[in-house]
Amino acid sequence: MDLIQLIILALIQGITEFLPVSSSAHLILVPLLTDWQDQGLAIDVAAHFGSLFAVVLYLRKDISRILIAGIDSIKNKEVTTHDSRLFWYLAIASLPVLTAGFLLRDFVSVYLRDPLIIAYASIGFGLLLWYADVKGKRLRQINSINLRDAILIGLAQALALVPGTSRSGITMTAALLLGLDRTSAARFSFLMAVPIILAAGGYESLKLILSDVSVDIINFSVTALLSAFSALLAIHVFMKYLDKVGMLPFVIYRVLLGIVLIFLFF
């Protein structure tokens, strides 16, 4: 794979990872539509850790505060603050997708990478996102999240195993339907991404270490850096303009993408 292809894939991964448009769908579609070779496991690892670095950097104050409170709650065996509760809510919300991913990863990779499945998921869950954005009360902030919210948003996140659904999109949809405002929905979604990307990246890294695949350090570094840069920029712009523009631009994009895919592959 040449440098231009790596740059494009890294930028796509970084930009789409945290926007409600499905990064997995785009990474499946780009090689399919261009006849490029598969990017390989090493590039997947680099892209994941680039995205992880971006979201950790953007939310570094929140993550640091939540981690400290969570560790204190373990030491003291009591959960007394919002941050310590949020630590456990994030852990609970991560369980459904981690469990489903472990049990269904082979099924997903074999049967759910079809462009038509991506098209229907993109349109269907895109319209659901629009409904949640329009009908959600948007009166609650992130400090009001409770155990029920964490369970429901976590269950919704498991649907993101279907390419085209979008992990960030479905978690924001669930949060909006539960009455959270747009900023809180997005922020909780981004916080939820940390353990998920860390788990996925760790799993892929283990596979890479155990394989005989050689790693091109230059390609790996370029991919990680570009993925991190583009992801950080995407998060910053998304959060800055989210309240002004809402979810409609992403819904329109998802519906148009789905229609194009149906036209091309039906």
Buried (B, 14 or more C-beta within 10 A) or exposed (E): BEEEBBBBBBBBBBBBBBBBBBBBBBBBBBBBEEEBEEBBBBBBBBBBBBBBBBBBEBBEEBBEBBEEBBEBBEEEEEBEBBBBBBBBBBEBBBBBBBEBBEEBEEEBEEEBBBBBBBBBBBBBBBBBBBBBBEEBEBEBBBEBBEEEBBBBBBBBBBBBBBBBBBBBBBBBBBBBBBBBBBBBBBBBBBBBBBBBBBBBBEBBBEEBEEEEEEBBEEBBEBBBBBBBBBBBBBBEEBBEEBEEEBBEEBBEBBBEBBEBBBEEEE
